[in-house]
């Protein structure tokens, strides 16, 4: 898994369905920004460390502080699916749990192929 920006929707602890922008940095750090659809409010940004595991088939996000880590299955190089338990177990229905890689912005050197 290479660094990049991903977008889509996820269930988060404080919101059943949130529009999410996830940036995986080349330095092993991530930033997650989310907007809750039900309340129409932005959620506090989350930052932490990320790593690719299980030969690149899983991505683990470990937030700064005491929040619970999240695991994503990597079915394709350009998609992340929020796991319900272990990221090596298949997710029955990935709808509403999938983030897709955004194309790199012009001049964004860190995300080129």
trRosetta pair geometry for C-beta under 8 A, 3 or more apart (Angstrom, degrees):
i j d omega theta_ij theta_ji phi_ij phi_ji
1 24 7.5 -42 144 137 112 166
1 52 4.1 175 36 -97 108 128
1 56 5.2 169 -18 -152 76 87
1 59 5.6 -81 89 -79 179 109
1 74 5.7 -118 -78 -109 117 157
1 77 7.3 176 -112 -143 58 65
2 77 7.6 23 19 -170 95 103
3 24 4.7 -152 -138 109 64 87
3 25 5.6 -5 -142 171 134 13
3 26 4.4 -97 -6 -68 159 62
3 110 6.3 -48 100 158 134 100
3 111 6.6 -107 107 -97 87 72
4 23 7.8 -121 124 -145 29 55
4 24 5.9 13 44 52 49 100
4 101 5.2 8 126 -142 144 105
4 102 7.2 179 162 48 99 72
4 104 7.3 -91 -134 -77 96 85
4 111 4.9 100 -114 -136 75 107
5 21 6.8 -11 -170 -172 101 88
5 22 7.1 156 -157 84 52 50
5 23 5.1 -17 -103 -103 80 74
5 24 7.7 -165 -77 23 32 68
5 101 7.1 102 77 -158 51 60
5 102 4.4 -35 97 43 103 118
5 104 7.8 130 23 -102 106 52
5 111 6.7 -28 0 -105 87 153
6 20 7.9 1 108 113 87 100
6 21 7.6 157 83 -157 49 42
6 22 4.5 -14 61 63 98 102
6 23 7.9 -174 22 -77 68 30
6 24 7.2 38 -4 -8 107 103
6 80 5.7 14 -160 17 165 120
6 99 3.8 64 151 149 120 118
6 100 6.3 160 -154 75 80 23
6 101 5.5 -46 -96 -91 77 44
6 102 6.6 -168 -99 -9 20 84
7 19 7.7 4 -172 -180 91 83
7 20 6.7 173 -148 90 49 61
7 21 5.3 -10 -101 -104 87 67
7 22 7.4 -175 -76 21 38 73
7 99 6.2 155 71 -154 12 84
7 100 6.3 -33 62 59 67 76
7 102 5.4 63 -5 -59 109 109
8 19 7.8 -151 123 -147 21 57
8 20 6.1 -14 69 57 59 97
8 98 5.2 -110 -175 101 160 58
8 99 4.0 -151 25 -104 122 48
8 100 5.6 112 -59 5 113 76
9 17 5.7 7 177 -169 123 86
9 18 6.4 162 -153 79 72 39
9 19 5.6 -41 -96 -97 83 49
9 20 6.4 140 -116 8 27 92
9 37 7.9 7 -135 -32 125 127
9 96 5.4 -51 101 -142 112 56
9 97 7.8 -41 96 -52 70 22
9 98 7.8 26 52 53 64 58
10 17 7.9 158 83 -143 25 46
10 18 5.8 -27 65 60 72 91
10 20 5.0 15 14 -18 108 146
10 34 7.4 -78 56 -116 104 127
10 82 5.4 107 -133 -39 109 148
10 96 7.4 126 -110 160 23 61
10 97 6.1 67 -120 -130 68 46
10 99 7.1 -16 -50 -53 111 100
11 15 7.3 -162 -156 101 51 62
11 16 5.5 -30 -128 -167 96 42
11 17 6.3 -34 -90 -79 66 47
11 18 7.4 118 -123 11 20 86
11 82 7.5 -161 41 92 78 159
11 96 6.8 46 -36 147 89 106
11 97 7.1 -26 9 -92 89 83
12 15 4.8 24 59 52 98 89
12 18 4.9 -3 4 8 118 139
12 20 7.8 138 -49 -78 121 120
12 34 5.9 61 -28 168 157 170
12 36 7.7 -103 51 -91 119 91
12 43 6.7 -31 98 -76 158 175
14 36 7.1 -76 111 -82 90 138
14 43 6.4 146 71 -123 125 123
15 18 4.5 80 101 -58 135 106
15 34 7.1 175 51 143 145 129
15 36 3.7 -130 -119 -117 144 108
15 37 7.4 127 179 26 118 66
15 38 6.5 -174 -147 29 88 107
15 39 7.0 -99 -108 14 109 109
15 43 6.5 -113 -7 -65 137 132
16 38 6.5 64 37 -25 99 135
17 36 7.7 107 81 -154 52 60
17 37 5.0 -22 96 27 99 127
17 38 7.0 109 49 -28 86 93
17 96 6.2 -65 -117 -152 103 113
18 34 4.1 22 158 -176 135 116
18 35 6.2 152 -164 69 82 36
18 36 5.1 -43 -102 -93 92 53
18 37 6.7 -158 -101 -10 35 80
18 43 6.4 -17 -136 -8 146 134
19 34 6.8 152 76 -155 46 62
19 35 4.7 -13 57 57 100 97
19 37 6.6 100 -21 -60 90 91
20 32 6.4 -21 -161 -166 106 94
20 33 7.1 148 -155 81 54 50
20 34 4.8 -16 -100 -101 75 88
20 99 6.4 -69 89 -96 118 115
21 32 7.4 157 82 -155 51 46
21 33 4.7 -7 58 59 100 100
21 34 7.7 -166 24 -73 64 45
22 30 6.4 -6 -173 -173 88 117
22 31 7.5 170 -151 86 45 50
22 32 5.0 -6 -106 -107 80 80
22 33 7.9 -164 -72 27 40 62
22 80 7.5 -59 70 49 151 150
22 99 5.7 1 25 -160 127 161
23 30 6.2 163 85 -155 57 64
23 31 4.7 6 50 52 107 92
23 32 7.9 -158 25 -72 65 41
24 30 5.2 -21 -104 -101 55 101
24 50 5.3 -84 -132 75 96 159
24 59 7.4 -67 -100 -159 145 140
25 28 6.9 -41 85 36 89 22
25 29 4.6 -2 47 65 130 77
25 30 6.4 -162 8 -82 83 42
25 31 7.6 60 -31 -3 109 89
25 50 7.9 134 38 34 68 116
25 110 7.3 -23 -148 167 65 148
26 110 5.2 -129 -17 -157 127 109
28 49 5.6 0 148 -151 93 87
28 50 6.3 -165 -170 57 52 64
28 51 6.8 15 -146 -78 98 74
29 47 6.7 2 -179 -173 103 96
29 48 7.2 179 -151 102 68 24
29 49 6.1 -53 -103 -102 52 52
29 50 7.1 86 -176 13 9 87
30 47 6.8 175 88 -148 54 52
30 48 6.0 -13 54 64 92 68
30 49 7.2 87 11 -175 89 8
30 50 4.3 69 -32 -29 123 123
30 61 5.8 -70 55 -127 153 103
31 45 6.2 -10 -168 -178 95 115
31 46 7.2 149 -159 82 46 52
31 47 5.2 -14 -102 -99 69 83
32 45 6.9 156 78 -163 52 63
32 46 4.3 -10 56 61 104 103
32 47 7.6 -169 19 -73 71 37
32 61 7.2 47 -41 -165 132 154
33 42 7.4 -27 -175 -159 91 106
33 43 7.9 157 -171 65 47 82
33 45 5.2 -24 -95 -110 75 90
33 46 8.0 -168 -69 26 34 70
34 42 7.2 137 89 -160 49 60
34 43 4.3 -5 78 40 101 121
34 46 7.8 20 -1 4 109 107
35 40 7.8 -2 173 -157 97 35
35 41 7.3 -168 -154 101 66 26
35 42 5.2 -39 -102 -100 75 61
35 43 7.0 -153 -86 3 22 81
36 39 4.6 24 100 41 127 97
36 40 7.1 -63 88 -13 78 14
36 41 5.5 3 45 58 108 71
36 42 7.7 176 10 -104 78 10
36 43 5.9 96 -34 -48 97 100
37 40 7.2 12 -171 -74 27 54
46 63 5.3 -56 -174 -121 110 118
46 64 8.0 179 -172 31 67 83
46 67 7.3 -67 -141 56 122 168
47 63 7.1 99 78 -147 33 71
47 64 5.5 10 88 0 82 119
48 61 6.0 97 78 176 124 79
48 62 5.1 -150 160 95 128 51
48 63 3.9 -127 -49 -121 144 27
48 64 4.8 -156 -92 -25 77 62
48 67 7.8 -114 -61 61 145 116
49 61 7.7 159 86 -156 44 46
49 62 4.8 -10 62 60 90 103
50 59 6.2 2 -173 -178 109 98
50 60 6.7 163 -152 83 58 51
50 61 5.2 -19 -100 -101 90 65
50 62 7.4 179 -82 19 38 71
51 59 7.3 169 85 -152 37 57
51 60 5.3 -10 58 55 85 99
51 62 7.8 16 6 -2 99 109
52 56 4.9 5 170 -111 128 58
52 58 7.1 138 -163 80 53 53
52 59 5.8 -31 -101 -98 62 71
52 74 7.6 2 -137 -25 98 154
53 56 7.9 162 65 -63 19 19
53 57 7.7 -63 93 59 58 65
53 58 4.5 -34 68 76 91 108
53 59 7.4 158 18 -96 80 20
53 60 5.6 35 -6 -12 127 114
53 87 7.5 106 71 60 111 140
54 57 4.6 -66 107 54 108 98
54 58 4.6 63 32 11 118 109
54 87 7.0 -171 21 88 144 110
54 88 6.0 -161 -138 -75 166 111
56 74 6.4 -79 152 71 68 152
57 73 6.8 -19 161 -155 78 70
57 74 5.4 -155 -158 51 34 97
57 87 7.2 156 121 127 80 106
57 88 6.7 62 112 -102 125 80
58 71 5.8 -17 -169 -168 112 102
58 72 6.8 146 -160 77 59 51
58 73 6.3 -38 -102 -107 69 44
58 74 6.4 -145 -72 0 18 97
58 83 7.6 -7 -132 -34 103 143
58 87 3.6 110 -124 101 113 143
58 88 6.6 -58 -58 -56 125 73
59 71 7.3 153 80 -157 48 52
59 72 4.5 -11 58 59 97 106
59 74 6.0 93 -20 -56 96 111
59 80 5.9 -48 37 -125 135 121
59 87 7.5 -180 37 -143 45 160
60 69 5.8 8 -176 173 95 128
60 70 7.4 162 -155 84 49 47
60 71 5.3 -18 -103 -104 73 77
60 72 7.8 -163 -72 23 31 72
60 87 7.5 -123 -72 -17 78 148
61 69 6.1 166 84 -160 54 74
61 70 4.5 1 53 55 108 94
61 71 7.7 -159 21 -75 72 32
61 72 7.5 51 -12 -9 102 105
62 69 4.6 -26 -98 -103 66 109
63 67 3.9 -5 67 64 140 122
63 68 7.8 37 25 60 115 30
63 69 7.1 -168 7 -95 74 51
63 70 8.0 60 -30 -2 98 94
64 67 7.9 42 69 24 39 107
70 82 6.6 -47 -176 -136 115 94
70 83 7.9 150 177 42 68 83
71 82 7.8 108 83 -158 49 52
71 83 4.5 -29 96 38 96 129
71 86 7.1 -39 99 -158 158 30
71 87 3.9 -122 155 -50 116 111
72 80 4.0 6 168 -175 146 102
72 81 6.0 140 -164 62 80 36
72 82 5.7 -44 -103 -92 80 40
72 83 6.2 -170 -108 -14 21 88
72 87 6.1 33 82 -125 18 125
72 99 7.4 -42 -135 31 148 113
73 80 7.4 144 70 -162 44 53
73 81 4.7 -21 58 62 96 99
73 83 5.4 109 -29 -72 88 98
73 87 4.7 173 -72 -172 65 81
73 88 7.3 144 -106 -85 101 23
73 90 7.6 65 -105 -119 171 40
73 91 6.4 -157 19 -11 139 109
74 77 7.3 36 174 -100 110 30
74 79 7.2 142 -152 84 54 63
74 80 6.2 -26 -96 -105 69 65
74 81 7.9 -174 -76 20 22 79
74 87 8.0 33 -6 169 71 123
75 79 5.7 -28 57 85 91 119
75 81 6.0 38 -10 -5 111 124
75 94 7.9 -66 -7 -81 146 160
76 79 4.5 52 55 25 99 105
77 101 7.6 -17 123 -21 69 147
78 100 6.3 23 146 -163 90 71
78 101 3.9 -94 -153 18 80 122
79 98 6.0 -16 -167 -167 107 105
79 99 7.0 153 -157 81 55 51
79 100 5.6 -20 -102 -105 78 63
79 101 7.1 -94 -59 -12 41 84
80 98 7.0 153 80 -155 50 55
80 99 4.5 -6 57 57 101 101
81 91 5.2 -146 147 26 128 146
81 94 4.6 -61 -132 -131 125 119
81 97 5.6 53 -164 118 74 99
81 98 5.1 -21 -101 -99 75 79
81 99 7.9 -165 -74 22 32 67
82 91 7.5 94 80 -98 53 156
82 97 4.3 -114 44 -170 100 94
82 98 7.6 -125 4 -68 78 34
82 99 7.9 82 -39 -11 86 97
83 86 6.3 -90 170 105 142 22
83 87 4.2 -119 -46 -94 153 59
83 89 6.8 105 -157 57 110 86
83 91 6.4 -135 -119 -64 50 111
84 89 7.4 -77 56 90 88 121
84 91 6.1 132 -10 -115 101 90
85 89 5.6 13 67 39 105 143
86 89 4.7 93 69 -5 92 102
91 94 5.1 92 99 -79 125 78
91 97 6.3 -133 173 97 154 148
93 97 7.7 108 107 16 64 124
94 97 5.2 -115 -160 67 54 101
94 98 4.8 59 157 -55 107 113
95 98 7.2 -37 -108 4 23 112
104 108 4.5 -153 -176 74 96 120
104 111 3.9 172 -104 98 111 114
104 112 5.9 -58 3 -77 175 53
105 108 4.3 90 59 -27 80 128
105 111 7.7 72 23 50 67 136
108 111 4.9 -2 128 33 114 109
108 112 7.3 161 97 -44 71 77
109 112 6.2 -40 -158 -6 40 115
